[in-house]
């Protein structure tokens, strides 16, 4: 692993852990007017962020890439709370910052580490050229 991939992995794992801790603290300890059950809060706010845990800890670039979809759920929540929930704007701002760091770390780690491992997505132009060559190669061969 290069310095870049190590840096982005650490950024991701740190912000991931802090986001999990922050979500637990916010939704179980800081919210005074809790109108939902503990089970609902657990299933709705904690379980989704735990889904990519194994792949993130193992350093799998693909997991880092798709984890961003889950991060967007929390980013959207934070943006909505900043706008709509006056008493929890500071809490939501912390969530937005952690989500932004997590998204950045995941995106760059997936890209850098994926390239290191040769997992990059090929360009369409290269795919089309390869298909054309394979097709023309099969046309030029005459049956016996």
N, C-alpha and C positions, 0 to 999 in steps of 0.2 A: 504494500500500500504506500502511496505517495503521501507527501505532507498534506496536499489538498484533500484527498479522500479521508485521511485521518482527522483533519480539522472539521470537515463537514459531518463526519460520523459523530464526533464528540459534540458538535453543535446540536445535531439532531437528538442524540440520546439525552443530553442535558435538558434541552427544552421540552422533550417528550416527558421525562420524569417530572420536571417542574409543572408541566401542564396537568398531569394526572394528580399531583399533590394539590395544585391550585383548585382543580375542579372539586375534589373531595372537601377541601377547606371551605370553598365558597358555598357549595350546595348543601353541606351538612352542618356547618358551624356558623357561617356569616349571614345566611339568609334567615331573617327573623320570622317573616310571615310565610312560612312554608305551607303551601296549599296542597302539596302532593305527598303521597306516601313515600316512605324510605325505599321500598322496593321499586316503585316507579322511578324515583330519582336515580337509583342505582342502575336500573336497566336503560334509562334514557340518556344519562350523562356520563356514566363511568364505563359501562361495558363496551360501547363502540370504540373508545380510544384504546382499549386493551386488545382489540382484534389483531393489530399488526405487531404486537410486542415480540413474539418469537422471532419473526423475520428481521425486525430491527436490531434485536440483540445479536443475531447471527450475522448481521451485516449484508443481507441479501439486497442487491440493488433493485430488483423487481418489487420487493416489499416496500422499499423506500419510495418508489415511484407511486404505487397505488395507495400508500398511506396518506398521500396528499388529498385524496378524495374525502377521507375521514376528517382530516384537518379542516377542510372547507366547511364542514358541518359546524365545528366549533367557532371558526372565524365568523361565519354568518350569525351564529348566536351572539357572539361578542358585539358585532356591529349593530345588531338589532337591539341588544340591551343598552348600549351606549345611547342610542336614540330614544328608546321607549321607556326604560326603567330608570327613573331619575335617582333613586336611592342607591343604585348599584353600578353607576357609571365608572367609578374607579375600578371596581372588580372586573367589569367588562373590558376596560382598557388593558388590564394585566393579561386577560385572556387573549386579546387581540395581539399584544406584543409577543406572547409565547407562541401563538399560532403562526405569526409571521416568521419568527425564528425557526420554528419547526418546519414550516413549508420551505423556507430557503435551504435549510440543512438537508432535508429530504431530496429536494430537486437537484441540488448540486452534487450530493453524494451519489445519487442514482446515475447522473450523467458521467461524472468523473470515474467512479468505480466501474460502471458499465463499460466505459471505453478501455479501462485498464484490463478488463477481463475479455474484451472483444465482443461485448454483447450489444453494441450499438445497432441502431436501426439503419438499414441500408437505404440509400437514396432511391427514389422511384426510377430515376434515369438509369441507374445501375441495374435494377431489377428488369426493366424493359429491355435493355441491351442483352442481358443474359438470356431472357426468354426468346428474343429474336434470334440469337446465335443458336440456341438449342433447337428452335423450330426450323431454321434454315439448314442446320446440320442434318436434321432428320429428313428433310426434303431432298437433299443432294444424294443421299444414299439410295441406290436403286436396288429393288428386290432382286434376288437371284433366281 
